[in-house]
Each structure stands twice: as structure tokens, then as C-alpha cells.
Amino acid sequence: MKPTTEQILSALNKLVRENKTELKAEKVELTRMGDLRKAVSKLKSYDLEKELSNLRSQYKTINGALTKLKSQSKTFIKDYVKFEGIIDKQWKDYQAASKLSNELAKDLNELGMDGDSFTREYDNALADAETIGQASYKATESDFKNYNEIVDLTE
């Protein structure tokens, strides 16, 4: 028996549907392959070794500078503490010399001499020493505002 036209058309439709399904499956596979290629290509574009090398270089530079800065900070702190000792000693010596000048002027006045004119030259030197001492002390407060931050660098 010969197939009818309807049976032939039905068989052809079935073949077309099967081919479409296969084509769709192949298209899906090709799309996924393309996506995978793109994903792998993107992964290859990350140059982590180069970035890490760059970071290591920056770190080495900064760490070297920090080591030098810490060393300089320690020296500065040592010199600052030394200066504080000197300025304290200068202030005590100034007070002692000022007291001597006052006592000498008083003693000379008691002897009937003009003690103030005799000690005037010394009093001028004392006034200069006081001015320099006070200016130096004030300078440590204004010029070294970040002293504590420098101390923190050494810890």
C-alpha cells in the first residue's frame, strides 16, 4: 500500500521537527561554547602576576622610606629630648644668674653704690638670655606640633 499524501506530509513534518530540535541543540551548544571562550578569554586578561609585582615594588619602596623615616624620627626624638634638657638647664641657670644680679645690686645699694648701673650690663645679657630661652621654648610648641605623630612612627 502506498502512503497517502497526508501520511507523507505528516512524516515530513516529523522529520522537520526532529531536525529543528537537533539544530536548536547544536545552536545552544555553540552559544555555550562561545560563552565559555569569552569567559576563559576574560580570565586570561587578568594579569595578576603583573599587579602583584607592581604592589611588591610599591611596598618595597614605601617600606624602605618608612625604615629611613623611623630612623630619622628616633634621632629627632633623641635630639628633641636633649634640647628639652638644655632649655631646662638654661632656664635654671638664667634664674640663678638673675637672682645673683638682684642680690649684687641690692648689696651694692646697701653700700651706697649704684648697684643697678653696675649690674645693668649683666641685666641686659640676662634679658637677652630670658628672651632667647622663652622664644626657644615657644618655638618647640609651635614648630613641632606633630611631635606625638613622630613618636608614634617609632613604635
VOBA-1610 file (N, C-alpha, C; in pm, whole numbers, padded with zeros to 5 digits, always signed):
BEGIN
Met+00080-00115+00000Met+00000+00000+00000Met+00087+00125+00000Lys+00041+00217-00075Lys+00114+00342-00089Lys+00068+00439+00018Pro+00165+00514+00070Pro+00127+00612+00172Pro+00043+00722+00110Thr-00043+00770+00192Thr-00129+00879+00145Thr-00052+01009+00153Thr-00107+01107+00089Thr-00043+01239+00091Thr-00037+01290+00235Glu-00140+01261+00306Glu-00144+01307+00445Glu-00035+01239+00527Gln-00012+01114+00506Gln+00091+01041+00579Gln+00231+01092+00540Ile+00248+01121+00413Ile+00377+01175+00366Ile+00403+01310+00430Leu+00302+01396+00432Leu+00318+01528+00493Leu+00346+01517+00643Ser+00278+01426+00706Ser+00298+01406+00849Ser+00440+01358+00876Ala+00488+01267+00794Ala+00625+01216+00811Ala+00727+01326+00787Leu+00701+01409+00685Leu+00791+01521+00657Leu+00792+01621+00772Asn+00674+01652+00826Asn+00666+01744+00942Asn+00745+01688+01061Lys+00734+01557+01081Lys+00805+01494+01191Lys+00956+01508+01171Leu+01004+01484+01050Leu+01147+01499+01020Leu+01194+01643+01039Val+01111+01738+00993Val+01146+01881+01008Val+01156+01916+01155Arg+01057+01866+01235Arg+01060+01895+01380Arg+01185+01834+01445Glu+01220+01715+01409Glu+01340+01649+01465Glu+01466+01726+01427Asn+01473+01768+01301Asn+01588+01846+01256Asn+01595+01980+01328Lys+01479+02042+01350Lys+01477+02170+01423Lys+01529+02150+01565Thr+01487+02044+01628Thr+01531+02014+01765Thr+01682+01994+01767Glu+01732+01919+01672Glu+01877+01897+01664Glu+01950+02029+01639Leu+01894+02109+01548Leu+01957+02238+01519Leu+01955+02329+01642Lys+01844+02328+01715Lys+01836+02408+01837Lys+01941+02361+01938Ala+01956+02233+01954Ala+02053+02177+02048Ala+02195+02216+02006Glu+02223+02208+01875Glu+02354+02247+01826Glu+02377+02396+01846Lys+02272+02476+01826Lys+02283+02621+01846Lys+02311+02652+01992Val+02244+02582+02082Val+02267+02601+02225Val+02411+02565+02259Glu+02458+02452+02206Glu+02595+02409+02233Glu+02694+02512+02181Leu+02672+02563+02059Leu+02761+02663+02001Leu+02760+02792+02083Thr+02642+02833+02131Thr+02631+02954+02213Thr+02709+02936+02344Arg+02692+02819+02404Arg+02764+02793+02530Arg+02914+02787+02507Met+02956+02730+02395Met+03098+02726+02363Met+03153+02869+02348Gly+03076+02953+02281Gly+03117+03092+02265Gly+03126+03164+02399Asp+03029+03139+02486Asp+03029+03198+02620Asp+03150+03151+02700Leu+03179+03022+02689Leu+03293+02966+02761Leu+03423+03027+02710Arg+03435+03041+02578Arg+03554+03104+02520Arg+03572+03245+02574Lys+03461+03321+02577Lys+03467+03458+02628Lys+03509+03461+02775Ala+03453+03370+02855Ala+03485+03364+02998Ala+03632+03332+03020Val+03683+03235+02944Val+03824+03197+02957Val+03913+03310+02909Ser+03873+03374+02801Ser+03949+03488+02749Ser+03955+03600+02853Lys+03843+03624+02918Lys+03838+03728+03022Lys+03931+03691+03138Leu+03930+03566+03178Leu+04019+03521+03286Leu+04166+03540+03248Lys+04198+03515+03121Lys+04335+03533+03075Lys+04376+03680+03073Ser+04279+03771+03066Ser+04310+03915+03060Ser+04356+03969+03194Tyr+04327+03899+03303Tyr+04374+03942+03435Tyr+04522+03909+03447Asp+04602+04013+03464Asp+04746+03992+03479Asp+04781+04008+03627Leu+04739+03909+03705Leu+04759+03916+03850Leu+04907+03918+03887Glu+04989+03848+03813Glu+05132+03846+03842Glu+05191+03984+03826Lys+05150+04055+03720Lys+05199+04191+03697Lys+05151+04284+03808Glu+05024+04273+03845Glu+04969+04358+03951Glu+05038+04331+04084Leu+05062+04204+04114Leu+05129+04166+04237Leu+05273+04218+04237Ser+05339+04208+04125Ser+05475+04259+04113Ser+05478+04409+04136Asn+05380+04480+04080Asn+05369+04624+04099Asn+05349+04658+04247Leu+05259+04584+04313Leu+05235+04607+04456Leu+05360+04580+04539Arg+05430+04472+04505Arg+05554+04440+04579Arg+05656+04551+04563Ser+05668+04604+04445Ser+05761+04713+04419Ser+05724+04837+04502Gln+05595+04872+04501Gln+05550+04986+04579Gln+05574+04964+04728Tyr+05543+04844+04774Tyr+05561+04811+04915Tyr+05709+04823+04954Lys+05796+04771+04868Lys+05939+04776+04897Lys+05986+04921+04908Thr+05941+05006+04817Thr+05978+05148+04820Thr+05927+05215+04947Ile+05799+05192+04977Ile+05739+05255+05096Ile+05803+05201+05223Asn+05825+05071+05228Asn+05886+05011+05347Asn+06027+05065+05369Gly+06102+05083+05261Gly+06237+05142+05272Gly+06231+05284+05323Ala+06137+05361+05269Ala+06120+05501+05314Ala+06076+05504+05460Leu+05988+05412+05496Leu+05940+05406+05634Leu+06054+05370+05730Thr+06139+05280+05690Thr+06254+05242+05773Thr+06344+05363+05794Lys+06371+05437+05686Lys+06454+05558+05698Lys+06384+05661+05785Leu+06253+05678+05765Leu+06176+05775+05842Leu+06178+05739+05990Lys+06164+05612+06021Lys+06169+05568+06162Lys+06305+05601+06223Ser+06410+05575+06147Ser+06545+05603+06196Ser+06563+05754+06221Gln+06519+05834+06124Gln+06529+05979+06139Gln+06443+06028+06255Ser+06328+05964+06273Ser+06239+06001+06383Ser+06304+05973+06517Lys+06369+05859+06528Lys+06438+05825+06654Lys+06548+05926+06684Thr+06622+05965+06582Thr+06727+06065+06600Thr+06666+06199+06641Phe+06557+06236+06575Phe+06490+06363+06608Phe+06442+06362+06753Ile+06380+06253+06796Ile+06328+06244+06933Ile+06442+06254+07033Lys+06551+06184+07004Lys+06668+06189+07093Lys+06720+06333+07103Asp+06732+06401+06989Asp+06779+06539+06988Asp+06678+06633+07054Tyr+06550+06604+07038Tyr+06446+06687+07099Tyr+06453+06676+07252Val+06467+06554+07301Val+06478+06533+07445Val+06603+06602+07498Lys+06712+06592+07422Lys+06836+06660+07460Lys+06814+06811+07466Phe+06744+06864+07365Phe+06715+07008+07362Phe+06631+07050+07482Glu+06531+06967+07516Glu+06449+06998+07633Glu+06534+07006+07759Gly+06631+06917+07772Gly+06723+06921+07886Gly+06806+07047+07886Ile+06853+07086+07769Ile+06935+07207+07757Ile+06852+07331+07792Ile+06730+07336+07740Ile+06646+07454+07765Ile+06608+07462+07914Asp+06585+07346+07977Asp+06557+07345+08121Asp+06680+07395+08199Lys+06797+07346+08162Lys+06920+07389+08229Lys+06943+07538+08207Gln+06920+07584+08084Gln+06939+07727+08055Gln+06846+07810+08141Trp+06722+07765+08159Trp+06624+07839+08240Trp+06668+07844+08387Lys+06714+07732+08439Lys+06762+07729+08578Lys+06884+07818+08595Asp+06976+07812+08498Asp+07095+07897+08503Asp+07056+08044+08492Tyr+06959+08074+08408Tyr+06910+08212+08396Tyr+06854+08259+08531Gln+06771+08176+08594Gln+06712+08214+08722Gln+06820+08237+08828Ala+06921+08149+08830Ala+07029+08164+08927Ala+07107+08293+08900Ala+07139+08320+08774Ala+07214+08441+08739Ala+07131+08566+08768Ser+07002+08561+08741Ser+06914+08674+08768Ser+06909+08703+08918Lys+06900+08596+08995Lys+06899+08611+09141Lys+07030+08673+09189Leu+07143+08626+09135Leu+07274+08683+09171Leu+07282+08831+09137Ser+07231+08867+09020Ser+07234+09007+08977Ser+07152+09092+09072Asn+07035+09046+09108Asn+06948+09120+09201Asn+07014+09133+09338Glu+07073+09023+09386Glu+07138+09028+09518Glu+07259+09121+09515Leu+07338+09116+09406Leu+07454+09203+09395Leu+07412+09349+09390Ala+07310+09380+09311Ala+07262+09518+09303Ala+07214+09565+09439Lys+07143+09479+09512Lys+07094+09513+09645Lys+07210+09537+09742Asp+07309+09447+09739Asp+07426+09463+09826Asp+07500+09592+09797Leu+07521+09622+09667Leu+07591+09745+09630Leu+07511+09869+09672Asn+07379+09863+09658Asn+07295+09974+09701Asn+07308+09996+09852Glu+07317+09888+09930Glu+07332+09898+10075Glu+07466+09960+10112Leu+07565+09942+10025Leu+07697+10001+10048Leu+07702+10145+09998Gly+07592+10194+09947Gly+07586+10331+09898Gly+07629+10347+09754Met+07643+10240+09685Met+07682+10247+09544Met+07557+10226+09457Asp+07569+10268+09333Asp+07457+10247+09239Asp+07467+10105+09181Gly+07403+10010+09251Gly+07410+09869+09212Gly+07344+09843+09077Asp+07238+09919+09049Asp+07168+09898+08921Asp+07257+09932+08802Ser+07333+10041+08813Ser+07419+10078+08700Ser+07534+09978+08685Phe+07579+09923+08797Phe+07688+09825+08792Phe+07642+09694+08727Thr+07518+09652+08756Thr+07468+09523+08703Thr+07391+09538+08570Arg+07376+09663+08523Arg+07298+09688+08402Arg+07349+09606+08282Glu+07479+09603+08264Glu+07537+09528+08153Glu+07499+09380+08164Tyr+07505+09327+08284Tyr+07470+09187+08306Tyr+07319+09166+08292Asp+07244+09266+08340Asp+07098+09255+08330Asp+07054+09251+08184Asn+07122+09325+08097Asn+07091+09322+07953Asn+07118+09182+07895Ala+07231+09125+07938Ala+07264+08989+07891Ala+07162+08889+07946Leu+07118+08910+08070Leu+07017+08823+08130Leu+06884+08837+08056Ala+06847+08958+08023Ala+06722+08981+07949Ala+06727+08912+07813Asp+06843+08922+07748Asp+06859+08854+07618Asp+06846+08703+07635Ala+06910+08650+07741Ala+06903+08505+07766Ala+06760+08462+07795Glu+06687+08546+07870Glu+06546+08514+07900Glu+06463+08514+07772Thr+06483+08616+07690Thr+06408+08627+07564Thr+06436+08507+07473Ile+06563+08472+07459Ile+06601+08359+07374Ile+06544+08229+07430Gly+06553+08211+07561Gly+06501+08090+07623Gly+06351+08075+07605Gln+06279+08184+07628Gln+06133+08178+07612Gln+06094+08157+07466Ala+06163+08226+07376Ala+06133+08211+07233Ala+06161+08068+07188Ser+06269+08011+07239Ser+06303+07872+07203Ser+06198+07776+07256Tyr+06154+07798+07379Tyr+06052+07711+07436Tyr+05921+07722+07357Lys+05881+07844+07326Lys+05758+07863+07248Lys+05771+07801+07108Ala+05891+07809+07052Ala+05914+07751+06919Ala+05894+07600+06922Thr+05933+07536+07032Thr+05914+07390+07039Thr+05766+07357+07037Glu+05683+07443+07093Glu+05539+07418+07094Glu+05476+07444+06958Ser+05523+07547+06889Ser+05461+07581+06761Ser+05525+07509+06642Asp+05656+07492+06646Asp+05726+07432+06531Asp+05713+07280+06526Phe+05686+07219+06640Phe+05685+07074+06646Phe+05549+07022+06691Lys+05444+07075+06630Lys+05307+07037+06665Lys+05281+06887+06646Asn+05349+06827+06550Asn+05327+06685+06518Asn+05427+06593+06588Tyr+05484+06643+06696Tyr+05583+06565+06769Tyr+05528+06427+06808Asn+05406+06424+06859Asn+05348+06295+06903Asn+05330+06199+06786Glu+05299+06251+06668Glu+05286+06166+06549Glu+05422+06108+06510Ile+05526+06188+06529Ile+05661+06138+06500Ile+05698+06029+06599Val+05661+06048+06725Val+05686+05945+06827Val+05612+05817+06789Asp+05490+05831+06740Asp+05411+05713+06701Asp+05480+05635+06588Leu+05553+05703+06502Leu+05622+05635+06392Leu+05728+05538+06443Thr+05783+05570+06559Thr+05893+05487+06610Thr+05842+05365+06686Glu+05715+05360+06714Glu+05660+05248+06792Glu+05617+05134+06704
//
